[in-house]
Amino acid sequence: MTLRAEALVVGGGPAGSTAARFLALSGIETLLVDRNFSFVKPCGGGVPSFLFSEMDIPEDSVRKRVDKIKAVSPKGDVLDIKLEGASIDIVERGSFDRSLRAEAERRGARLIEAEFNRFSDVGKTVTAEVSVQSPELCGDTSSAGTGNVMKVRADYVIAADGVNSRVRAALGIKPPPSFITLSEKIKAEMADACEFWFGASHAPRCYSWVFPQGEGVSAGTGSFVHRGIGDLWRRFVERRGLSTDGSVRGYKIPLWRGDLYNRGRIFFAGDAAGHVMPLTFEGIYYAMKSGEMAARAIAAGKSGEYKKAWEKAFGRRFSLMRRLWAYFMKGDNRVEKIFELHRSPEVLQASMGIWLRKDLRRGSLLSYINIFRRFLS
Ligand SMILES: Cc1cc2nc3c(=O)[nH]c(=O)nc-3n(C[C@H](O)[C@H](O)[C@H](O)COP(=O)(O)OP(=O)(O)OC[C@H]3O[C@@H](n4cnc5c(N)ncnc54)[C@H](O)[C@@H]3O)c2cc1C
Protein backbone atom coordinates (compact mmCIF):
# COMPACT_ATOMS: atom_id res chain seq x y z
CA MET A 1 0.00 0.00 0.00
CA THR A 2 1.26 3.51 -0.78
CA LEU A 3 0.07 6.55 1.17
CA ARG A 4 0.24 9.93 -0.51
CA ALA A 5 1.06 13.15 1.35
CA GLU A 6 2.37 16.51 0.25
CA ALA A 7 4.84 16.50 3.14
CA LEU A 8 6.20 13.62 5.21
CA VAL A 9 7.74 14.51 8.58
CA VAL A 10 9.94 11.79 10.12
CA GLY A 11 10.13 12.13 13.92
CA GLY A 12 7.63 13.56 16.38
CA GLY A 13 9.98 15.33 18.83
CA PRO A 14 10.05 19.15 19.17
CA ALA A 15 11.46 19.67 15.64
CA GLY A 16 9.09 17.30 13.83
CA SER A 17 5.86 18.28 15.61
CA THR A 18 6.57 21.98 15.12
CA ALA A 19 7.36 21.42 11.44
CA ALA A 20 4.14 19.40 11.01
CA ARG A 21 2.09 22.09 12.76
CA PHE A 22 3.39 24.88 10.52
CA LEU A 23 3.05 22.76 7.37
CA ALA A 24 -0.56 21.92 8.24
CA LEU A 25 -1.26 25.57 9.11
CA SER A 26 -0.11 26.49 5.61
CA GLY A 27 -2.68 24.10 4.14
CA ILE A 28 -0.13 21.43 3.22
CA GLU A 29 -1.35 17.85 3.57
CA THR A 30 1.08 16.51 6.17
CA LEU A 31 1.86 13.06 7.54
CA LEU A 32 4.07 12.75 10.63
CA VAL A 33 5.56 9.37 11.53
CA ASP A 34 7.31 8.55 14.80
CA ARG A 35 8.56 5.09 15.68
CA ASN A 36 7.38 5.28 19.29
CA PHE A 37 4.90 7.81 20.61
CA SER A 38 5.65 6.64 24.18
CA PHE A 39 9.37 7.45 23.91
CA VAL A 40 10.57 9.94 26.53
CA LYS A 41 13.84 11.57 25.50
CA PRO A 42 16.51 11.77 28.22
CA CYS A 43 16.70 15.56 28.68
CA GLY A 44 17.06 18.28 31.33
CA GLY A 45 13.94 19.89 29.85
CA GLY A 46 15.24 23.46 30.33
CA VAL A 47 13.73 25.98 27.89
CA PRO A 48 13.64 29.80 27.86
CA SER A 49 10.34 31.00 29.34
CA PHE A 50 9.50 33.08 26.25
CA LEU A 51 9.33 29.89 24.15
CA PHE A 52 5.64 29.34 24.89
CA SER A 53 4.38 32.71 23.72
CA GLU A 54 6.86 32.92 20.84
CA MET A 55 5.87 29.47 19.54
CA ASP A 56 2.20 29.83 20.56
CA ILE A 57 2.03 26.55 22.51
CA PRO A 58 0.36 25.62 25.82
CA GLU A 59 2.38 25.75 29.04
CA ASP A 60 0.82 22.69 30.71
CA SER A 61 4.00 20.62 30.56
CA VAL A 62 6.01 23.18 32.59
CA ARG A 63 6.87 21.55 35.92
CA LYS A 64 9.07 24.26 37.40
CA ARG A 65 10.04 27.89 36.78
CA VAL A 66 13.66 28.58 37.77
CA ASP A 67 15.19 32.03 38.17
CA LYS A 68 18.56 31.06 39.63
CA ILE A 69 21.68 29.61 38.08
CA LYS A 70 24.58 28.19 40.03
CA ALA A 71 27.86 27.62 38.20
CA VAL A 72 30.73 25.79 39.91
CA SER A 73 34.29 26.01 38.56
CA PRO A 74 36.73 23.08 38.48
CA LYS A 75 38.43 24.25 41.67
CA GLY A 76 35.11 24.99 43.38
CA ASP A 77 34.50 28.73 42.87
CA VAL A 78 30.77 29.39 42.77
CA LEU A 79 28.83 31.93 40.72
CA ASP A 80 25.26 32.38 41.98
CA ILE A 81 23.29 34.19 39.32
CA LYS A 82 19.79 35.60 39.81
CA LEU A 83 18.07 35.94 36.46
CA GLU A 84 16.49 39.36 36.01
CA GLY A 85 13.45 39.59 33.75
CA ALA A 86 13.86 36.02 32.44
CA SER A 87 13.56 32.48 33.66
CA ILE A 88 14.24 28.92 32.63
CA ASP A 89 11.16 26.75 32.45
CA ILE A 90 11.58 23.04 33.09
CA VAL A 91 9.29 20.83 31.03
CA GLU A 92 8.64 17.11 31.42
CA ARG A 93 9.66 15.79 28.01
CA GLY A 94 7.05 13.05 27.75
CA SER A 95 4.13 15.44 28.20
CA PHE A 96 5.86 18.32 26.33
CA ASP A 97 6.41 16.18 23.21
CA ARG A 98 2.86 14.78 23.44
CA SER A 99 1.41 18.26 23.68
CA LEU A 100 3.40 19.47 20.63
CA ARG A 101 2.18 16.48 18.61
CA ALA A 102 -1.41 17.21 19.71
CA GLU A 103 -1.01 20.80 18.46
CA ALA A 104 0.18 19.48 15.08
CA GLU A 105 -2.79 17.12 14.90
CA ARG A 106 -5.21 19.89 15.93
CA ARG A 107 -3.96 21.95 12.98
CA GLY A 108 -4.65 19.11 10.56
CA ALA A 109 -1.49 16.95 10.40
CA ARG A 110 -2.00 13.17 10.35
CA LEU A 111 0.08 11.21 12.88
CA ILE A 112 1.03 7.54 12.51
CA GLU A 113 3.26 5.42 14.74
CA ALA A 114 5.73 4.11 12.16
CA GLU A 115 9.48 3.82 11.73
CA PHE A 116 11.29 5.22 8.71
CA ASN A 117 13.50 2.52 7.14
CA ARG A 118 14.74 3.70 3.74
CA PHE A 119 13.94 5.58 0.56
CA SER A 120 12.90 3.53 -2.46
CA ASP A 121 12.87 6.58 -4.74
CA VAL A 122 14.24 10.11 -4.55
CA GLY A 123 13.33 12.18 -7.56
CA LYS A 124 10.58 14.69 -8.38
CA THR A 125 8.73 13.11 -5.48
CA VAL A 126 10.20 11.05 -2.65
CA THR A 127 9.04 7.55 -1.69
CA ALA A 128 9.87 6.33 1.80
CA GLU A 129 9.39 2.87 3.29
CA VAL A 130 8.15 2.81 6.87
CA SER A 131 7.30 -0.02 9.28
CA VAL A 132 3.96 0.62 10.93
CA GLN A 133 2.99 -0.54 14.40
CA SER A 134 -0.61 -1.33 13.38
CA PRO A 135 -0.48 -3.77 10.43
CA GLU A 136 -4.09 -2.96 9.44
CA LEU A 137 -2.81 0.42 8.21
CA CYS A 138 -0.97 -1.42 5.43
CA GLY A 139 -4.24 -2.91 4.22
CA ASP A 140 -2.33 -5.98 3.05
CA THR A 141 -1.48 -8.00 6.11
CA SER A 142 -1.85 -11.35 4.36
CA SER A 143 0.73 -10.96 1.61
CA ALA A 144 4.02 -12.55 2.55
CA GLY A 145 7.02 -10.32 2.31
CA THR A 146 5.31 -6.95 2.82
CA GLY A 147 4.80 -7.60 6.56
CA ASN A 148 4.04 -4.27 8.20
CA VAL A 149 5.95 -2.16 5.67
CA MET A 150 4.12 0.69 4.01
CA LYS A 151 5.24 3.19 1.37
CA VAL A 152 4.70 6.93 1.64
CA ARG A 153 5.07 9.11 -1.44
CA ALA A 154 5.57 12.80 -0.69
CA ASP A 155 6.64 15.99 -2.45
CA TYR A 156 8.78 16.99 0.53
CA VAL A 157 10.31 15.25 3.54
CA ILE A 158 11.41 16.85 6.80
CA ALA A 159 13.90 14.68 8.68
CA ALA A 160 13.43 15.39 12.38
CA ASP A 161 14.49 11.96 13.57
CA GLY A 162 17.11 13.10 16.05
CA VAL A 163 20.83 12.78 16.53
CA ASN A 164 21.07 9.29 14.97
CA SER A 165 18.90 10.30 11.98
CA ARG A 166 18.21 7.33 9.76
CA VAL A 167 17.03 9.66 6.98
CA ARG A 168 20.46 11.28 7.01
CA ALA A 169 22.14 7.86 6.89
CA ALA A 170 19.84 6.72 4.05
CA LEU A 171 21.16 9.62 1.95
CA GLY A 172 24.77 8.77 2.81
CA ILE A 173 25.32 12.05 4.69
CA LYS A 174 28.04 11.94 7.34
CA PRO A 175 26.64 12.48 10.86
CA PRO A 176 27.79 15.62 12.70
CA PRO A 177 30.32 15.06 15.47
CA SER A 178 28.64 14.42 18.79
CA PHE A 179 29.34 13.74 22.43
CA ILE A 180 27.88 11.23 24.83
CA THR A 181 25.90 11.99 27.98
CA LEU A 182 24.83 9.87 30.93
CA SER A 183 21.89 11.23 32.86
CA GLU A 184 19.43 10.19 35.52
CA LYS A 185 16.20 11.42 37.07
CA ILE A 186 16.71 11.35 40.82
CA LYS A 187 13.55 11.71 42.89
CA ALA A 188 15.34 11.78 46.24
CA GLU A 189 17.29 14.99 45.45
CA MET A 190 16.27 18.65 45.50
CA ALA A 191 17.64 21.77 43.76
CA ASP A 192 16.26 25.29 43.44
CA ALA A 193 18.72 26.49 40.77
CA CYS A 194 19.90 25.12 37.44
CA GLU A 195 23.41 23.98 38.36
CA PHE A 196 26.33 23.76 35.92
CA TRP A 197 29.45 22.00 37.21
CA PHE A 198 32.72 22.28 35.30
CA GLY A 199 35.85 20.16 35.59
CA ALA A 200 37.81 17.75 33.40
CA SER A 201 37.70 15.09 36.10
CA HIS A 202 33.97 14.52 35.46
CA ALA A 203 33.10 16.46 32.26
CA PRO A 204 36.10 17.01 29.97
CA ARG A 205 35.29 19.84 27.45
CA CYS A 206 31.64 19.65 28.60
CA TYR A 207 29.84 20.24 31.85
CA SER A 208 27.81 18.25 34.34
CA TRP A 209 24.41 19.51 35.44
CA VAL A 210 21.70 19.24 38.05
CA PHE A 211 18.34 20.70 37.01
CA PRO A 212 15.28 20.85 39.27
CA GLN A 213 12.31 18.84 37.99
CA GLY A 214 8.69 18.78 39.14
CA GLU A 215 9.73 16.04 41.51
CA GLY A 216 13.43 15.61 42.31
CA VAL A 217 16.16 16.57 39.83
CA SER A 218 17.66 15.48 36.56
CA ALA A 219 21.44 15.21 36.64
CA GLY A 220 24.00 14.19 34.09
CA THR A 221 27.45 14.57 32.61
CA GLY A 222 28.94 14.67 29.12
CA SER A 223 32.16 13.61 27.39
CA PHE A 224 33.61 13.40 23.89
CA VAL A 225 35.20 10.08 24.68
CA HIS A 226 32.55 7.39 25.02
CA ARG A 227 34.76 4.99 26.93
CA GLY A 228 34.96 5.76 30.60
CA ILE A 229 31.78 7.89 30.74
CA GLY A 230 30.57 5.69 33.63
CA ASP A 231 33.65 6.65 35.68
CA LEU A 232 33.11 10.34 34.88
CA TRP A 233 29.50 10.07 36.05
CA ARG A 234 30.56 8.37 39.30
CA ARG A 235 33.11 11.14 39.93
CA PHE A 236 30.43 13.78 39.43
CA VAL A 237 27.98 11.93 41.68
CA GLU A 238 30.67 11.92 44.36
CA ARG A 239 31.67 15.58 43.85
CA ARG A 240 28.08 16.87 43.98
CA GLY A 241 27.04 14.34 46.65
CA LEU A 242 24.12 12.80 44.76
CA SER A 243 22.26 9.69 45.86
CA THR A 244 21.54 7.84 42.61
CA ASP A 245 19.57 4.65 42.12
CA GLY A 246 21.70 3.63 39.14
CA SER A 247 19.01 4.09 36.46
CA VAL A 248 21.23 6.17 34.15
CA ARG A 249 20.52 6.53 30.43
CA GLY A 250 23.06 7.27 27.72
CA TYR A 251 22.26 9.58 24.78
CA LYS A 252 24.24 11.63 22.27
CA ILE A 253 24.13 15.39 21.66
CA PRO A 254 25.29 16.64 18.23
CA LEU A 255 27.73 19.48 17.66
CA TRP A 256 26.63 22.28 15.37
CA ARG A 257 28.43 22.58 12.03
CA GLY A 258 25.92 24.74 10.18
CA ASP A 259 26.23 22.78 6.96
CA LEU A 260 23.04 20.72 6.77
CA TYR A 261 19.74 22.32 5.76
CA ASN A 262 18.29 20.46 2.79
CA ARG A 263 19.25 18.07 0.05
CA GLY A 264 16.76 18.86 -2.68
CA ARG A 265 13.29 18.02 -1.38
CA ILE A 266 14.56 16.52 1.88
CA PHE A 267 14.99 18.99 4.76
CA PHE A 268 16.76 18.45 8.10
CA ALA A 269 15.63 20.00 11.39
CA GLY A 270 16.63 19.84 15.06
CA ASP A 271 19.24 17.32 16.22
CA ALA A 272 19.13 15.58 12.80
CA ALA A 273 20.68 18.78 11.41
CA GLY A 274 22.92 19.31 14.46
CA HIS A 275 21.11 22.54 15.44
CA VAL A 276 22.23 22.52 19.08
CA MET A 277 23.71 25.69 20.60
CA PRO A 278 27.48 25.24 21.12
CA LEU A 279 28.71 25.66 24.72
CA THR A 280 25.29 25.54 26.42
CA PHE A 281 24.17 22.52 24.34
CA GLU A 282 20.50 23.49 24.49
CA GLY A 283 18.55 22.11 21.58
CA ILE A 284 14.77 22.24 22.22
CA TYR A 285 14.20 25.88 21.25
CA TYR A 286 16.41 25.58 18.15
CA ALA A 287 14.79 22.28 17.13
CA MET A 288 11.41 24.01 17.17
CA LYS A 289 12.64 27.10 15.33
CA SER A 290 14.33 24.98 12.65
CA GLY A 291 11.14 22.92 12.21
CA GLU A 292 9.17 26.13 11.75
CA MET A 293 11.71 27.61 9.31
CA ALA A 294 11.92 24.44 7.19
CA ALA A 295 8.11 24.29 7.03
CA ARG A 296 7.84 27.94 6.00
CA ALA A 297 10.41 27.45 3.23
CA ILE A 298 8.45 24.46 1.89
CA ALA A 299 5.18 26.40 2.07
CA ALA A 300 6.80 29.27 0.14
CA GLY A 301 8.15 26.81 -2.45
CA LYS A 302 11.64 28.28 -1.87
CA SER A 303 13.98 25.66 -0.42
CA GLY A 304 16.88 28.11 -0.05
CA GLU A 305 14.83 30.25 2.36
CA TYR A 306 15.39 27.74 5.16
CA LYS A 307 19.17 28.19 5.32
CA LYS A 308 18.80 31.96 4.85
CA ALA A 309 16.27 32.29 7.67
CA TRP A 310 18.36 30.15 10.03
CA GLU A 311 21.59 32.03 9.35
CA LYS A 312 19.90 35.39 9.73
CA ALA A 313 18.34 34.46 13.06
CA PHE A 314 21.08 32.38 14.68
CA GLY A 315 24.20 32.15 12.50
CA ARG A 316 26.29 34.83 14.25
CA ARG A 317 25.31 33.69 17.74
CA PHE A 318 26.10 30.04 17.02
CA SER A 319 29.46 30.92 15.42
CA LEU A 320 30.41 33.08 18.41
CA MET A 321 29.40 30.41 20.91
CA ARG A 322 31.36 27.79 18.96
CA ARG A 323 34.49 29.95 19.07
CA LEU A 324 34.10 30.58 22.78
CA TRP A 325 33.57 26.91 23.44
CA ALA A 326 36.65 25.96 21.40
CA TYR A 327 38.79 28.50 23.28
CA PHE A 328 37.67 27.92 26.81
CA MET A 329 36.88 24.24 26.91
CA LYS A 330 40.50 23.25 26.25
CA GLY A 331 41.23 22.82 29.91
CA ASP A 332 40.34 23.65 33.48
CA ASN A 333 42.64 26.71 33.56
CA ARG A 334 40.64 28.34 30.82
CA VAL A 335 37.36 27.55 32.53
CA GLU A 336 38.72 29.22 35.67
CA LYS A 337 39.40 32.26 33.48
CA ILE A 338 35.76 32.34 32.37
CA PHE A 339 34.70 32.36 35.99
CA GLU A 340 37.14 35.17 36.76
CA LEU A 341 35.79 37.15 33.81
CA HIS A 342 32.20 36.64 34.92
CA ARG A 343 32.90 38.19 38.31
CA SER A 344 32.45 41.45 36.40
CA PRO A 345 28.73 42.43 36.44
CA GLU A 346 29.13 43.92 32.94
CA VAL A 347 30.27 40.58 31.49
CA LEU A 348 27.74 38.56 33.43
CA GLN A 349 24.91 40.76 32.24
CA ALA A 350 26.11 40.52 28.61
CA SER A 351 26.38 36.72 28.78
CA MET A 352 22.93 36.30 30.30
CA GLY A 353 21.47 38.72 27.76
CA ILE A 354 22.93 36.77 24.89
CA TRP A 355 21.92 33.42 26.31
CA LEU A 356 18.48 33.87 27.83
CA ARG A 357 16.98 36.97 26.37
CA LYS A 358 18.08 35.78 22.93
CA ASP A 359 19.12 39.34 22.14
CA LEU A 360 19.94 39.04 18.46
CA ARG A 361 20.95 42.58 17.60
CA ARG A 362 24.29 42.81 15.85
CA GLY A 363 25.47 45.58 18.22
CA SER A 364 25.02 43.45 21.32
CA LEU A 365 26.93 40.53 19.81
CA LEU A 366 29.80 42.83 18.83
CA SER A 367 30.03 44.38 22.29
CA TYR A 368 30.12 40.86 23.71
CA ILE A 369 32.98 39.88 21.40
CA ASN A 370 34.81 43.07 22.39
CA ILE A 371 34.55 42.19 26.07
CA PHE A 372 36.30 38.90 25.36
CA ARG A 373 38.91 40.56 23.15
CA ARG A 374 39.78 42.98 25.96
CA PHE A 375 40.04 40.13 28.40
CA LEU A 376 42.17 37.91 26.19
CA SER A 377 44.61 40.59 24.98
C1 LIG B 1 20.83 14.25 28.52
C2 LIG B 1 20.36 15.39 27.68
C3 LIG B 1 19.93 16.57 28.29
C4 LIG B 1 19.45 17.64 27.51
N1 LIG B 1 18.98 18.76 28.15
C5 LIG B 1 18.49 19.77 27.41
C6 LIG B 1 17.91 20.91 28.06
O1 LIG B 1 17.81 21.00 29.28
N2 LIG B 1 17.43 21.93 27.27
C7 LIG B 1 17.50 21.87 25.90
O2 LIG B 1 17.07 22.82 25.22
N3 LIG B 1 18.02 20.78 25.27
C8 LIG B 1 18.49 19.74 25.98
N4 LIG B 1 18.98 18.64 25.34
C9 LIG B 1 18.93 18.58 23.85
C10 LIG B 1 17.50 18.26 23.39
O3 LIG B 1 17.03 17.12 24.07
C11 LIG B 1 17.47 17.99 21.87
O4 LIG B 1 18.20 19.01 21.21
C12 LIG B 1 16.03 17.97 21.33
O5 LIG B 1 15.31 16.88 21.87
C13 LIG B 1 16.04 17.85 19.80
O6 LIG B 1 14.72 17.68 19.32
P1 LIG B 1 14.45 16.87 17.96
O7 LIG B 1 13.00 16.95 17.72
O8 LIG B 1 15.38 17.36 16.91
O9 LIG B 1 14.90 15.37 18.26
P2 LIG B 1 14.36 14.33 19.34
O10 LIG B 1 13.78 15.01 20.50
O11 LIG B 1 15.48 13.37 19.54
O12 LIG B 1 13.16 13.60 18.58
C14 LIG B 1 13.39 12.68 17.53
C15 LIG B 1 12.13 11.85 17.35
O13 LIG B 1 12.32 11.02 16.19
C16 LIG B 1 11.84 9.72 16.44
N5 LIG B 1 12.57 8.82 15.56
C17 LIG B 1 13.89 8.50 15.61
N6 LIG B 1 14.21 7.67 14.58
C18 LIG B 1 13.07 7.47 13.88
C19 LIG B 1 12.75 6.71 12.71
N7 LIG B 1 13.68 5.97 12.05
N8 LIG B 1 11.48 6.71 12.25
C20 LIG B 1 10.52 7.45 12.91
N9 LIG B 1 10.76 8.17 14.02
C21 LIG B 1 12.02 8.19 14.49
C22 LIG B 1 12.08 9.50 17.94
O14 LIG B 1 11.19 8.53 18.46
C23 LIG B 1 11.85 10.90 18.51
O15 LIG B 1 10.51 11.08 18.92
C24 LIG B 1 19.46 17.55 26.09
C25 LIG B 1 19.90 16.37 25.47
C26 LIG B 1 20.33 15.31 26.25
C27 LIG B 1 20.77 14.03 25.57
The ligand as an ORCA input file, in Angstrom:
! r2SCAN-3c Opt
* xyz 0 1
  C      20.834     14.245     28.522
  C      20.356     15.393     27.679
  C      19.930     16.572     28.291
  C      19.455     17.644     27.506
  N      18.982     18.757     28.148
  C      18.487     19.773     27.414
  C      17.907     20.910     28.061
  O      17.809     21.000     29.284
  N      17.434     21.929     27.271
  C      17.498     21.869     25.902
  O      17.071     22.821     25.222
  N      18.018     20.781     25.269
  C      18.490     19.738     25.978
  N      18.982     18.635     25.339
  C      18.931     18.578     23.853
  C      17.497     18.259     23.388
  O      17.025     17.116     24.075
  C      17.468     17.993     21.866
  O      18.198     19.011     21.211
  C      16.028     17.970     21.325
  O      15.310     16.876     21.865
  C      16.038     17.854     19.798
  O      14.723     17.683     19.324
  P      14.449     16.875     17.960
  O      12.997     16.952     17.721
  O      15.382     17.359     16.914
  O      14.895     15.368     18.256
  P      14.362     14.326     19.335
  O      13.784     15.013     20.501
  O      15.481     13.367     19.542
  O      13.157     13.599     18.584
  C      13.386     12.684     17.532
  C      12.133     11.849     17.346
  O      12.322     11.022     16.192
  C      11.837      9.720     16.440
  N      12.574      8.815     15.561
  C      13.892      8.504     15.606
  N      14.210      7.669     14.578
  C      13.070      7.466     13.881
  C      12.752      6.705     12.706
  N      13.684      5.966     12.051
  N      11.480      6.712     12.252
  C      10.519      7.446     12.906
  N      10.762      8.167     14.018
  C      12.021      8.186     14.490
  C      12.083      9.499     17.942
  O      11.188      8.529     18.463
  C      11.851     10.901     18.511
  O      10.510     11.078     18.924
  C      19.457     17.548     26.093
  C      19.898     16.366     25.472
  C      20.331     15.306     26.255
  C      20.773     14.027     25.571
*
